[in-house]
Amino acid sequence: MKKGIFLFISILLTNFGLSQNLFKTDKNDLTYAFVEALKNKEFGDFRQAIYILKKCAKIDTTCGACFFEIAKIYEKADDKLNALKYAIKAVEIDTINYWYLRFLAQLQIKNELYYEAECTYKKLVEYGSIKNDDWYNYSLVLFKSKKNGEALNILNKIEYQNGVSEVVSIEKYKYYLNIKKYKIAENEILKLIKYFPDNYNYYGILAETYAIENKRKEALKYYFFILNNDSFNIKALTSLARFYLNTNDTDNARITYNKVFLDTKIERTIKLQSLKDCIINSYDQFMIYRYLPGIIKYYYSIDSTNYFLLEIYCDYYEKIKNYKDAIKTCFSIVRTKDNNQIYWQRIFYYYDILQEYSKICYYADSIIKIYPENQFINLIAGIANYQMNNKIKALDYLKRGYNNMSNNNFINNQCILYLAETYYKLGKRDSAYFYFDLGIRNMNNLIMMNNYAYYLSENSDSLEKAKHLSLITLKSEPENCTFLDTYAWILYKCKSYKLALKFIKSAYLKCGRNNGDIIEHYGDILYCNNKKDKAIKYWRKALEFKEDNDKLKFKLSNFKCE
């Protein structure tokens, strides 16, 4: 994948030792060296281009063009962080250069630094050098920053100065659709239809808008208008079939999909894409279990080696939660296709759902050697080893996953969560607390907060902090018996026995009757509230769920309040 390619480039750059006789420069040779660097860039030799440019920048630290060109090379290699770093250096040297500022703003958007991008566009406005494309991108940044009024003003200004355009109207349409101002959204598309009546895509968008509003008559009017003029419009047929599915009109959905699937004039690739769409959007039992299997088998009988069709089989098996056959199909793909990264991800994902952690552990090492920077595979391998109690091995995978952060915040946060849990299970509390602190700063993960609070209380570390974290989880989910149990346990550790009794009783009554830990905690707290007989009763009940717990057995005759 792109990220993997660049990491390979980075390694080469780091270890690259260019022979000194290929680069001889002093202050008078910089122009020649710069031109040589650009030649290398054009011929695709990024290593040598960056090497020369960095040497130029070292000799002349005011060479903004050097940093700008380095940034462009990194951006081309999909290393947006390094690209941003050098773009900032270029702007620091030449603060009013239009091209530097414009490129910096684009990189800030790519790195999701919308406030910073907004500041950069403000500079372009201030210097009077902003152009139409920049105004449009500036509006997108303002939308991201929730400054919707300012964003709309910019789009209206662009339209006033340049006339009606698709990019502006579609952006306004998306905004109004998102806030459910459907009539204004419709008007934006009607405006495009007025100015560009031959573009059937706009009629399709309008039909889908009416579909969202449950205006069946209006939606069908525009779908049929498109198909009467272009009977093989695949987008319209697929969208219409999806509309029928969403309105529980299974018969018409099947008839419409058949027009795509069974027409010999339509390319098979397009048919398969529509089939994939049908699988994703079907929720009717007849469509899922009666109609789709026949269509898939029909195509499979024609070409059983088509990996895209095999992927569709995977989608179908995933849809019906038949993960074992999904795994078998993925293995069929990895045996016939060269780049199998996506399919190995799916194999690991399905094994994780089935909790077949030993299978993941079996394949992990060999697959990680092929795709060492794949964050998802490292994460799942880490979780599997954690579940199999291979904590040291789990750390190795999880660290690699953490060091290859991606744009997927969910996966990033899962790496942090499991690093914290793994370190804690290994008894390395300082490291565990570091990742817990990092996690609760980066995400609103209530489970992580609860676990962190519980661990702090178990070790009597920062009980006030534990109480604070636990209260946050309870405010979000006051009926969650796990959160109630944690808060009760923290109060117990703080020797607030009466208040602890109130919360542990609530946890027990809500859903703790079959939870050995909650029942045991109930016993401990009862004992410290001078209800010793009742405490013994609950400890004995806890033993039904925790038979081999010697610590619990010891409590029956030797318990002391903390």
N, C-alpha and C positions, 0 to 999 in steps of 0.2 A: 504494500500500500504506500501512499505518498509519504506518510510519516516515516515508515521504515526505510524508504529510499533516502530520505534526507539524513536519517541517523547514520546510514552507511556513508553518505557524503561527509558528514561531520567527522566521523572516525578517520576517514582518509585525510581530511584537512588537518586534523590534530596531529597526525603522525607524518605529515608530508614534509619531506626535507628537500627543498628545491636547490639544485646545484647553484652555487654562487656565481658561476660563470654565465648563467642564464639571466642574471639580474644584476646589473651594475648601475648604480644610481647615486647621484648627489643632488644638490638643490637644482643644478642646471639640467639634469636628466629627467625630471619629474614628468614633463609633458610626454616625452617618449615612452616612459614606463606606463603612464596612465593609458595611452593609446594601445600599448601592448596588452594591458589588462583587459581593455574593452574588446580587443580582438579575440582573446582567449574566452571571454564571456560569450561572444557571438558564436564561436565554434563549439560551445558547450563544455569547455574545460574550466569548470567553476573553481576547482582547487587552485589552479595556477592564477586565475583572475583575482581571487580573494587574497592569495599570498602576496601578489604584486601590489594590490590596492592597500593592503595593511602596511606594507613596507613604505609605500608613498605617504600614508597618513602618519606613520611614525617619524618620517623625515620632515614632513610639513604638517604640523598638527592643526593648521588652519584650512586644510584641504577638505572643505565640506563636500565637494563632488566625490571624493574618495569614499567617504562614509555613505553617501547617497547611493553610489553604485554597489557598494557592499550590501547595503540594505536590500536593494533590488534583487541581487543574486540570492540572498537568503529567502526573500519572499517567493522567488521563482521556485526554489527548492522546498517550499512549504514549511520553512522554519520561521513562523511568524513572530516568535519571541526575539530571536536574534535580529530579524529584520527590523523590528520595532526599536531595539536597542541602538542600532546604527542609524536609523532614521532620526532618532532623537538627537544623536551626536551631530548629524548634518544640520538640523534646525538650530541647535545651540551655536553653531558657527555662523550660519547665515539665517537670521531670525525672520527675514521678510521675503525669502525666496519662495515664490509661488509653488514651484514643483516640489520642493522639499516639504512644505506645509501640507500640500494636497496629499502627497504620498503618506506622510505621517498620519493624517486623519484617516486614510483608508486602512492603515495598519492598526490604528487604535480601534476601529470598528471590528476588524477581524479578531482582535484580542478581547472584544466585548468591553472595551474601556470607553463607555459612551460619554461619561462626563468629560474625560480628557479630549475625546473627539469633538465634543461640543465647544470646548475652549479653543481648540485649533481652528475650527470653522469661524469662530468669532474673530480670531486674528485675521483670517482671510477677508472677512467682511470689513474689519477695521482698516486693513491695508488697501481695500478697494480692488482686490485682485480676484474675487470669487466669480466663478463662471456658472453657467446653467446646470451642468452635471453636479457641481459642488453644492449648489442650492438644493438640488433633489436629495443628495446624500445627507446634507445637513438636516433636512426635514425628517429623514428616517431616524437619524440620531435623536432628534427631539421627540419623536414618537417613543423611542426606547426609554427616554428619560421622563416619560409621562407628561411632556410639555406639548399636549395635543393641539392646543389653540395656536401656539407659535408655528408648529409643524404645518397645520392646515393653511395658515396665512401664507407661508412660503410656497406651498403647492398652488394655491390660488393665484399668487403673484406670477409664478412660472407660466400658468395657463393663460393669464391675462396678457403676458408679454409675448408668448410663443404660440398661442392657440391650443386647441384641444389635442391631447396626446394620450396614448395608451398608458405609459408609465405613471403619469400623474393621476389620471382617472382611476386606474386600478388600485393605486395606493390609497386614494381617498375611499374608494369602494370597500377595500379591506378594513379600513378603520371604522367606517360606519356600520359595516356588517358585524364587526366584533363587538360594538356597543349596542347592537340590535336596533339601530335606526335604519330599518329595512327600506323605507320609502326613499330616503336620501341615497342609500346604497344603490337602489334600483335606478334612480335618476342619473347616477354616474355612468351606468352601463347603457341606459337609453341615449345618453349624450354621445357615447362612442358609436352606437348603432346609427344615430343620425348622421354623424360625420363619416363613418366607414361602414355603409350598409352591406357591403359584400363580404365582410368578415364574419363568418358564421360562428366563430368562437365566442363573440359577444352575445349572440342569441343563446348560446349554450350556458354562458355564465348567468344570464338573466333567468333562464329556465331553472337552473340550480338554486338561484336566490328564491324564486317562488316556491321551489320544493322545500327549502329550509323553512319558509313561512307557512308550509302546509296549504298553499294555494294550488290545489291539484289542477283545476281548470286552466289557470294561467300558465302553469309549468308545462302541461301537455301541449298547449297551443304553440309554445316556442320550440319544444322538442319536435313536434310534427312539422313545423315550418322549416326547420333545418333539414329533416329527413325527406320532405317533399322536394326539396331543392338539391339534396345530396344524400341519396339513399344509402351510400357506403361510408357515411361519416362515422367512423369508429368511436370517436370521442362522444358524439351525441348518442349513439346506440348504447354504449357502455353506461353513460350517465343516466339515460332513460331506464335501462334495466335496473340500475342501482336505485333509482327513484321508486320503481315498482316494488323492489325488495323492501325498501324502507316504509312503504305504505301497505305492506302485507298483501300485495297483489302478486302472488307467486306465479299464477298462470301467465300473466303478461310478462313477468320477469323472465320466465323460462323461454317464452316465444321470442322475446327480444334478444336474449343471449344466443339463442339458436341461429338468429340471423347473422351473428358474428361467427359462431363456432362451426357452422355447417356450410357456409358459403365458400365455394371453391375459388372465388375470385379474390378473396382476402388472404393476404400473406399469413403463413402459419405463425410467424413470430408475433404478429399483431394479435392473432387469435389467442395465443398463449398468454400474452399480457392481459387481455380481457378476462381470460380464465382465472388468472391470479387475482384480478380485481373482484371477480365473482366470489371466489373463496373467502377473501378478506371481508366482504360486505354481506355475506349470506348468514342469516341467523334462523331462517325458517327450517324446520326439521326435514321437510320434504326435499328442499333444495340441497341441504347438507348431506343427507343420508341416502337419497334416492337419485337425485338428478346429477349432482357433481361426480360421483364415482363412475357413472357411465361415460360422461364426457372425458374424464381423465383417462380411463381405460382405452377409450377409442383412440386418443392421440398416442397413448403409450404403445398400442398395437402397431401404429404406423412407424414410430421412431422411438425405440426403447432406450437409445443411448444419448438422447438429447438432454444435456445436463440442466437446461432451463426447465424442461418438463419434469425432471427428477426433483428440482427445487420446488416446483409446484406441488408435487406429491408430498414433499416435506411440509409445505404450507398447509396442505389438506390434513395431513396426519396431526399437525400441531393444532389445527382448528378443532379436531375431534378428540384432542388430548391422547392420541395414540403415539406416545413418545418413543416406544420401542421400535415401531416401524419407521418413525421419523429418523431415528438413529441409523437403522439399516440402510435407509435411502441416502442419508448423508455419506455413509461409508461407500456406497456405490458411486457417488459423485467424486469423492477424494481419490478413488482408484482410476478415474478417467480424466480428471482435470488437473492442470499443473498447479495453479495457485489456489490452494484449498483453505486459506486462512478463515474465510467466512464460514465454511462448512465445519471446520474444526471448532469454531466458536459455537456453532449450533449443536454439535455433538456434546461438547462440554456443558452447554446450557441444558440440554435434555437430560443428561446424566444427573445434573444438579437437581432438577425438578424431581427425578425419580429417587434422589438421595442415594444413588449408586456411586458413592465417593471413592470406593476402591478402584472402580473403572477409570475415573478421572486421574487418580494417582498413578495408575498403570501407564497411561498414555502421556502424562504431563511432561516428563523430562524430555522425551524424544520430540514432542511437538514444540516445546519452548525453545529447543535448540534451533528449530527452523524459523520460529517467529518470536524471538526473545523480547521484542518491544511491544508485543500485543498485550495491552493492559487487561483486556477482558479475560483472556486465557490465563494470564498470571493470577488474576483475582480469583477465578473459579478454582484453579489449582490450589491456591492458598486456602480457600474456604474448605475444599475437600480434605486437604491435609490437616487442617484445624479440627475438622469433624472426626478424622481418623486418629486424632491425638498425636499427630506428627508435628508438634508445635515448631520445632527448629526449621523443618522443611517448609512449613507454612510461612514462617517469617521470610524466608528466602524469596518465595514467590510474591508475597504481599509487598515487600520492599521494592521489588522490581516493578510491580504494578504501580506503586506509589511514585516511583521515580520516572514513570512514563505517563504523567498526568495528561489527560485528554480534555476535549470540550464537553465530555459527558460527565456532568457533575455527580450524577447518581453513582457511577462506577468509581469516580474519585473518592466520594464519601464512603463507599463500601470498603475501599482499601484502607482508609483511615480507621473506620470502625473496627475492622478485623485485626488491624495492627495493634490497636489499643487492647482488644480482648486477648489477643495472643500473648502480648507482653505481660498482661496481668496474670494469665494462666501460668506463665513461666516464672512468676514471682518477681518480675522486674517492674516494680510499681512506678518508679520515676519515669521510665520510658512509656509505660501505659498511660500515666496521667498526662504526659506531654501530648500524646495523640488524642486522648479524650478532650483535652483543652482545645487542641486544634480543630477537632471535629465539631464541638459545640459552637465554636466561632464561625465555622464555615457552613453549617447546616442546621436546620431546625428539626433535628432527629430526636424525638421524644424517648425512644428506646435507649439511645446512646446516653442521653441525659440521666435517665432512670438508672441504668447500669452503673454509670460513673458515680452517681449519688450513693448507690448501694455499696459499691466498693469502698468509697471514702468512709462510709459509716462503719463498715465491717472492720476496717483498720483504725477506726477512731481518728482519721485524718481529716482535718478541716470540716468539722461537723456543721458549722454554720453554712459553709459553701454547699455541703451535701443537702442541707435543709432547703436552701435557696433553689437549687436545681430541681429537687423533688417537687417543690411547690409549683414550679413552672409546668411540670408534666401534669400535675393534678388539675391545675387551672384549665389546661387544654382538654384533658379527659378525666373529669371528676368521677366517672363510674368505672374506671379501669382498676380492677382489683390488684394487679401487679404493682401499679403506681401507688395505690393505697397501702399495700403491704410495705413497700419501700419507705414511704413517709412514716408509717407507724414504727418501723424498725429504727429509723433515724431518731425519732422522738424517744424511743426506748434507750438508745445509746446516749441521748442527752439527759436521761433520767426523768423525762416528763411522762411518767408511767400512766397517769390517768388519761391524758390526752392520747397517748399511744394506744390505749385500750379502745378508745372510741374508733380510731381509724382501722385497727386490726380487726375489730368486730365487723366493721363495714366491709372490709376486704373478704372476710370469711363468708359473710352472708350473701354477698353478690356472686362470687364464683370460686370461693376457696375451699369448699367442702371436700373436694377431691385433690387438693394440692397439699402435699406433705410439708412443704416449706412454710406455707401460710399457717397451716394447723400448728406446726411446731412453734412458730413465732407467737401465735395466739397463746399457746401454753406458757411460754417464757414471760409474756407481758401479764398474763393472769397471775402468775406466781408473784410477780413484783407488785401486784396490786392486792397482795394478801388473800388471793383466792387459790390456795395451794391444792385443794382437792380437785377443783375444776381444772387447774393446770395439769395435774397428773392425768386426768381423763383425756385431755387433748393431746398430751404427749403420747399416750398409748394409742390414740387414734392415728397420730402421725406415723407411728411404727407400722401401721397397716400399709403405708405407702413407702416407707423407708426402713425395711426390715433389718438390713445389715448395718444400720447406723449406730455404731458403738457410742458416739458422742451423745446421741439422743437417749440411748439406754442408760447412760451414766447420769443424765439429768434426773431420772426418776427417783434417785436417792441422794444425789450430791449437788443439786443445783444451787447456785448463788447469783443473786441479782448483780448486774454490772454497776 
